[in-house]
Amino acid sequence: MRILRPFAVALAGLGLAMAGTGSAGAANGTFAWVGPQGRPYSIQNPPDNKCYDLGQEARGAHNATRQPVVVYSRKRCKGTATRLASGQAAPSRARFASVIFNPH
């Protein structure tokens, strides 16, 4: 039995490593917005269901990910929520303070 145990542990480790590959758990694509002085900003392949606070002015959200996003008027994903489907953009003057990708 002791001989089979290391084999089972190695097999389980391989299974976990293979499960971790791929794009599960990420909103594949780009989320873009306009920041201070009209400069463009973006996030590539953001993780799912994690709220991000923006530390500076943010407006004109554009969801070019494959998953929905929700932008919020206040930090910590609070305040007025605006859901953006994949490929959808908010009005260019629409300000937001936080965002969550592919909320559950």
FENCOR-V976865 format. One record per residue. N is the residue number from 1. RES is the residue in one letter. SS is DSSP state (H for helix, E for strand, L for the rest). Layout:
BEGIN
n=N res=RES ss=SS
n=N res=RES ss=SS
END
This chain:
BEGIN
n=1 res=M ss=L
n=2 res=R ss=H
n=3 res=I ss=H
n=4 res=L ss=H
n=5 res=R ss=H
n=6 res=P ss=H
n=7 res=F ss=H
n=8 res=A ss=H
n=9 res=V ss=H
n=10 res=A ss=H
n=11 res=L ss=H
n=12 res=A ss=H
n=13 res=G ss=H
n=14 res=L ss=H
n=15 res=G ss=H
n=16 res=L ss=H
n=17 res=A ss=H
n=18 res=M ss=H
n=19 res=A ss=H
n=20 res=G ss=L
n=21 res=T ss=L
n=22 res=G ss=L
n=23 res=S ss=L
n=24 res=A ss=L
n=25 res=G ss=L
n=26 res=A ss=E
n=27 res=A ss=E
n=28 res=N ss=E
n=29 res=G ss=E
n=30 res=T ss=E
n=31 res=F ss=E
n=32 res=A ss=E
n=33 res=W ss=E
n=34 res=V ss=E
n=35 res=G ss=L
n=36 res=P ss=H
n=37 res=Q ss=H
n=38 res=G ss=H
n=39 res=R ss=L
n=40 res=P ss=E
n=41 res=Y ss=E
n=42 res=S ss=E
n=43 res=I ss=E
n=44 res=Q ss=E
n=45 res=N ss=E
n=46 res=P ss=E
n=47 res=P ss=E
n=48 res=D ss=L
n=49 res=N ss=L
n=50 res=K ss=L
n=51 res=C ss=E
n=52 res=Y ss=E
n=53 res=D ss=E
n=54 res=L ss=L
n=55 res=G ss=L
n=56 res=Q ss=L
n=57 res=E ss=L
n=58 res=A ss=L
n=59 res=R ss=E
n=60 res=G ss=E
n=61 res=A ss=E
n=62 res=H ss=E
n=63 res=N ss=E
n=64 res=A ss=E
n=65 res=T ss=E
n=66 res=R ss=L
n=67 res=Q ss=L
n=68 res=P ss=L
n=69 res=V ss=E
n=70 res=V ss=E
n=71 res=V ss=E
n=72 res=Y ss=E
n=73 res=S ss=E
n=74 res=R ss=E
n=75 res=K ss=L
n=76 res=R ss=L
n=77 res=C ss=L
n=78 res=K ss=E
n=79 res=G ss=E
n=80 res=T ss=E
n=81 res=A ss=E
n=82 res=T ss=E
n=83 res=R ss=E
n=84 res=L ss=E
n=85 res=A ss=L
n=86 res=S ss=L
n=87 res=G ss=L
n=88 res=Q ss=L
n=89 res=A ss=E
n=90 res=A ss=L
n=91 res=P ss=L
n=92 res=S ss=L
n=93 res=R ss=L
n=94 res=A ss=L
n=95 res=R ss=E
n=96 res=F ss=L
n=97 res=A ss=L
n=98 res=S ss=E
n=99 res=V ss=E
n=100 res=I ss=E
n=101 res=F ss=E
n=102 res=N ss=L
n=103 res=P ss=L
n=104 res=H ss=L
END
